[in-house]
Amino acid sequence: MAKIEWTPALSIGVEIIDEEHKKLIAICNKLAYSVKGERNNKAITEGFKELRAYTVYHFSNEEKHQQAISYPAANAHAQEHARLRKRVKDYQQLLYREGYISEDSVIEFLKDWLINHVLHEDMKIGQFFRSKTLETTQNAVMEENENADPNNSS
């Protein structure tokens, strides 16, 4: 897997989530290097441990954000998070049991996660957030204009 670099195209437009995605990409890049380059089981084990801990943190934050903005697909998104957490745990268990893990399988998982989940599913959160922000701003401006209108008798 080629190293993934953060670019503005990866931004969902929610600063705190974007910052966490940058960290997630760094962790995935490090893990991919451990799997593909080093083939060091200790480094791979540590990489999955770091990935698992960070996903618990990040997913929790992302789900709280979704609740705060009343994101309509929050439940489905949380289920996807649960699936991703389980896959990380499954890889950890496989590595522990077998002492080996298929580099192609791990690389495919990381690409699927970063490309399909972050770039597609998380982008929807950003789009919804921006539409919600725009709607809130428009409503506030309309209310302010109504209150400032000298011909408005309400």
C-alpha positions in Angstrom: 0.0 0.0 0.0 1.4 3.3 -1.0 1.7 5.8 1.8 -1.4 7.8 2.1 -0.8 11.5 2.4 -3.4 13.9 3.8 -4.8 16.3 1.2 -7.7 18.8 1.4 -9.7 16.3 -0.7 -9.8 14.0 2.4 -11.3 16.7 4.5 -14.9 16.2 5.6 -15.1 19.9 6.7 -15.3 19.2 10.4 -12.0 20.3 11.9 -11.9 18.0 14.9 -12.8 14.9 12.8 -10.3 15.9 10.1 -7.6 16.1 12.7 -8.5 12.7 14.0 -8.5 11.3 10.4 -5.0 12.6 9.9 -3.9 10.7 13.0 -5.8 7.6 11.8 -4.0 7.8 8.4 -0.6 8.1 10.2 -1.4 5.0 12.3 -2.6 3.0 9.2 0.5 4.0 7.3 2.7 2.9 10.2 0.9 -0.4 10.4 1.0 -1.0 6.7 4.8 -0.4 6.8 5.1 -2.9 9.7 3.1 -5.5 7.7 4.6 -5.0 4.3 8.1 -3.7 5.0 9.4 -4.9 8.4 7.4 -8.1 8.7 8.1 -7.7 12.4 5.3 -9.3 14.5 6.1 -7.2 17.5 5.7 -4.0 15.4 2.5 -5.4 13.8 1.1 -6.3 17.2 1.8 -2.8 18.5 0.4 -1.3 15.4 -2.9 -3.1 15.8 -3.0 -2.2 19.5 -2.5 1.5 18.6 -5.1 1.3 15.8 -7.6 -0.4 18.1 -7.2 2.1 20.9 -7.4 5.1 18.6 -10.4 3.8 16.8 -12.3 3.5 20.1 -11.4 7.1 20.8 -12.1 8.4 17.3 -15.3 6.5 16.7 -16.7 7.7 20.1 -16.0 11.3 19.2 -17.4 10.9 15.7 -20.6 9.3 17.0 -21.0 12.0 19.6 -20.7 14.6 16.9 -23.3 12.8 14.8 -25.7 12.8 17.7 -25.1 16.5 18.3 -26.1 17.4 14.7 -28.9 14.8 14.6 -27.3 12.9 11.8 -30.0 10.7 10.3 -27.7 7.8 9.4 -26.0 7.8 12.9 -27.2 4.3 13.8 -26.0 2.7 10.5 -22.7 4.6 10.9 -22.2 3.3 14.4 -22.9 -0.3 13.1 -20.1 0.2 10.5 -17.8 1.4 13.3 -18.6 -1.7 15.3 -17.8 -3.8 12.2 -14.4 -2.1 11.8 -13.6 -2.5 15.5 -14.4 -6.2 15.3 -12.2 -6.6 12.2 -9.2 -5.0 14.0 -9.8 -7.3 17.0 -10.1 -10.3 14.7 -6.7 -9.4 13.2 -5.2 -9.1 16.6 -6.6 -12.5 17.7 -5.4 -14.1 14.4 -1.9 -12.7 14.9 -1.8 -13.9 18.5 -3.1 -17.5 17.6 -1.2 -18.0 14.4 1.8 -15.8 14.9 1.3 -14.7 11.3 -1.0 -12.5 9.4 -1.5 -12.2 5.6 0.0 -8.9 4.5 -2.4 -8.7 1.5 -5.4 -9.1 3.8 -4.3 -6.4 6.2 -3.4 -4.0 3.4 -6.7 -4.6 1.7 -8.5 -4.0 5.0 -6.7 -0.7 5.6 -7.3 0.5 2.0 -11.0 -0.4 2.3 -11.2 1.4 5.6 -9.5 4.5 4.6 -11.0 4.7 1.1 -14.5 3.4 1.5 -15.3 4.4 5.1 -13.5 7.7 5.5 -13.8 9.0 2.0 -17.4 7.9 1.4 -19.2 7.3 4.6 -17.5 10.1 6.7 -17.9 12.5 3.8 -21.6 12.2 4.2 -21.3 13.4 7.8 -19.4 16.5 6.6 -22.0 17.2 3.9 -24.9 16.9 6.4 -23.0 19.1 8.9 -22.5 21.8 6.2 -26.1 21.7 5.2 -27.2 21.9 8.8 -24.8 24.8 9.4 -26.1 26.6 6.3 -29.7 26.0 7.4 -29.0 27.3 10.9 -27.2 30.3 9.5 -30.0 31.1 7.0 -32.7 30.8 9.8 -30.7 33.1 12.1 -30.3 35.7 9.3 -34.0 35.5 8.4 -35.0 35.9 12.1 -32.6 38.8 12.5 -34.0 40.5 9.4 -37.5 40.0 10.6 -36.7 41.6 13.9 -34.9 44.5 12.2 -37.7 45.2 9.7 -39.4 48.4 10.8 -42.5 47.4 8.8 -42.8 44.1 10.7 -45.5 44.5 13.3 -44.8 41.3 15.3 
